[in-house]
Structures are given as C-alpha cells and as structure tokens.
Amino acid sequence: MRRRLTDVEQSDGVCRANDSLATAMASYQAFVATWRRLGAVPVDGTQDPDQVCQDLLMAAASAALGRHR
C-alpha cells in the first residue's frame, strides 16, 4: 500500500499522495496497537509455510496457557 501511494502521479493535483500515505499509516499504526493490546501476536508470514504454521501453533498454545512470548 505504501508503494502504491508513493507511485501516484501528483502532476494533475487530483491526488495528494503524501497526505494519503500519512493518513493510512496513522490508521494502520492505531489498528496494530489496538490488536496488540488485545493480545494479538505478530507472525512473519513471509517465512517458509512450515515455519509460519509452527509460529501460529506456538502463539495459540501460549495464549491458551495464558503465557506471552
């Protein structure tokens, strides 16, 4: 999303990409902060699928046991 907002042509004055990017990033950061306060755990989905599955299972097990990583 960041790349798409920074690649927008600004010559016609219709799109204010920098303002849109700042608004989008502020909203995203607030969204992530809220979910983390509620116990969400980040998992790197760019890893090998087996590692992602293992991370998800460990996060679920930790949550079920009431532990935090």
Summary of the structure (lengths in Angstrom):
residues: 69
radius of gyration: 17.8
end to end distance: 28.9
largest distance: 55.8
contacts: 126
relative contact order: 0.09
helix: 61%
strand: 0%
